[in-house]
Amino acid sequence: MANSIFERLWTAYPRKEAKELARSAWHRLWRHGEVPALDVLLGVLDRFRASVSWNKEHGRFVPQLVNWLRGRRWLDEVPDAPASPAGEQATTPEQAQEVQRCMKRLEDQHRADPALEAARPAFEAFLSRFADGQRKRGPAWGLWSLLHRQGKAPHADEADTAMGILDFLTQWRTDLVRRAA
């Protein structure tokens, strides 16, 4: 019975570290009759889980269950003030609207360009020609997509595989600028 109750507490506890040490501390407290009923522990645990201190820095300050049990932390006074999401401060309606406007602008800026996404297979074919292509995928995509938007991106059959992908794209762009001047 003590094991099944411990497992239910373990399941509810947010930090999953040192389980066997916690089990040992649980059994020690259980044998001495020093553990309250499970519903009491779960109620206290819910209040701790909603507290500012346990939500600070993504739960960094949540103790391991073994320490919570050894310290008989269910006896501690739990702050009543619930934490706001991600440790944020309460905002006024005006601040909330400004946050929403900023989020909308960010979403609009980072929405995928359908024309550019349609060109991705051409980029993948180009990328596959280079030995360092996979390692340099991000910067290569940035430079290649910039050239593509200008209508000047190289195709796979134009790749000089004796060079690295970024060197090739940089040289390609430099040659385009020279020809345009």
C-alpha positions in Angstrom: 0.0 0.0 0.0 2.8 2.5 0.8 4.4 1.8 -2.6 1.2 2.5 -4.5 0.6 5.7 -2.6 4.2 6.8 -3.2 3.8 6.1 -7.0 0.7 8.3 -7.1 2.6 11.1 -5.3 5.6 10.6 -7.7 3.3 10.9 -10.7 1.9 14.2 -9.4 5.2 15.7 -8.4 6.7 18.0 -11.1 10.4 17.2 -10.8 11.3 13.6 -11.8 14.7 13.1 -10.3 16.1 10.7 -7.6 13.0 8.5 -7.5 14.6 5.7 -5.4 16.0 8.2 -2.8 12.5 9.7 -2.6 10.9 6.2 -2.2 13.4 5.5 0.6 12.5 8.8 2.4 8.8 8.0 1.9 9.0 4.6 3.4 11.0 6.0 6.4 8.3 8.6 7.0 5.5 6.0 6.4 6.9 3.5 8.9 7.0 6.3 11.6 3.5 7.5 10.7 4.8 10.9 9.8 3.1 11.3 6.4 -0.4 12.9 6.1 -3.0 11.3 3.8 -2.4 11.4 0.1 -5.2 13.8 -0.6 -3.7 16.3 1.9 -0.3 15.9 0.2 -1.8 16.4 -3.2 -3.7 19.5 -2.1 -0.5 21.1 -0.6 1.4 20.0 -3.8 -1.2 21.8 -6.0 -0.7 25.0 -4.0 3.1 24.7 -4.2 2.8 24.0 -8.0 0.9 27.3 -8.4 3.3 29.3 -6.3 5.6 32.0 -7.7 8.7 30.4 -6.3 8.0 27.0 -8.0 7.3 28.7 -11.3 10.3 31.0 -11.3 12.8 30.3 -14.1 10.8 27.4 -15.5 10.7 25.5 -12.3 14.4 25.7 -11.5 13.6 26.1 -7.8 11.3 23.0 -7.4 13.1 20.7 -4.9 13.6 17.1 -5.7 10.8 15.0 -4.1 13.4 13.4 -1.7 14.2 16.8 -0.3 10.6 17.9 -0.2 9.8 14.7 1.9 12.8 14.9 4.2 12.2 18.5 4.9 8.5 17.8 5.6 7.7 20.7 3.2 4.0 19.9 3.3 4.1 21.7 6.7 5.5 24.9 5.1 3.3 27.9 4.6 2.5 28.0 0.9 2.2 31.5 -0.6 -1.4 32.2 -1.7 -0.6 34.4 -4.7 -0.6 32.2 -7.8 2.1 32.7 -10.3 1.2 34.2 -13.7 2.2 32.2 -16.8 5.9 32.0 -17.4 6.5 34.2 -14.3 5.1 37.3 -16.0 3.9 40.3 -14.1 0.2 41.2 -14.2 -0.6 43.6 -17.1 -3.1 46.3 -17.7 -5.6 45.9 -20.6 -3.5 48.4 -22.6 -0.3 46.5 -22.1 -2.1 43.2 -23.1 -3.3 44.9 -26.3 0.2 46.1 -27.1 1.6 42.6 -26.5 -1.1 41.2 -28.9 -0.2 43.8 -31.6 3.5 42.9 -31.2 2.8 39.2 -31.5 0.7 39.8 -34.6 3.6 41.8 -36.2 6.1 39.0 -35.4 3.7 36.3 -36.8 3.3 38.4 -40.0 7.1 38.8 -40.3 7.8 35.1 -39.9 5.0 33.7 -42.0 6.4 31.4 -44.7 6.5 32.9 -48.1 4.6 30.4 -50.4 6.7 31.2 -53.4 9.9 30.7 -51.5 8.7 27.4 -50.0 7.8 26.2 -53.5 11.5 26.8 -54.4 12.8 24.6 -51.6 13.1 21.5 -53.7 15.5 23.4 -56.1 17.5 24.5 -53.0 17.6 20.9 -51.7 18.9 19.7 -55.1 21.5 22.5 -55.0 22.5 21.7 -51.4 22.9 18.0 -52.0 25.8 18.7 -54.4 28.1 20.0 -51.6 30.0 17.9 -49.1 29.4 20.5 -46.4 25.8 21.3 -47.4 24.1 19.7 -44.5 26.4 21.3 -41.9 25.9 24.7 -43.5 22.2 24.3 -44.3 20.9 27.4 -42.4 23.3 30.0 -43.7 23.2 28.5 -47.2 19.4 28.7 -47.2 19.5 32.3 -46.1 21.9 33.3 -48.9 20.3 31.1 -51.6 16.8 32.4 -50.8 18.0 36.0 -50.9 19.4 35.3 -54.4 16.2 33.5 -55.3 14.1 36.5 -54.4 16.2 38.5 -56.8 15.8 35.8 -59.5 19.5 35.0 -59.4 19.9 31.8 -57.4 22.2 29.2 -58.8 20.8 25.8 -59.9 22.2 22.4 -58.9 23.9 22.0 -62.3 25.7 25.3 -61.8 27.3 24.2 -58.5 31.1 24.2 -58.3 31.5 21.3 -55.8 35.3 22.0 -55.5 34.3 24.8 -53.1 32.3 24.8 -49.9 28.6 25.8 -50.3 29.0 29.2 -48.5 32.2 30.0 -50.5 30.4 29.2 -53.7 27.3 31.3 -52.9 29.4 34.2 -51.8 31.5 34.0 -54.9 28.3 33.7 -57.0 26.8 36.8 -55.4 30.1 38.8 -55.9 30.2 37.8 -59.5 26.6 39.0 -60.0 27.5 42.4 -58.4 30.5 42.7 -60.7 28.5 41.9 -63.8 25.8 44.4 -62.8 28.4 47.2 -62.3 
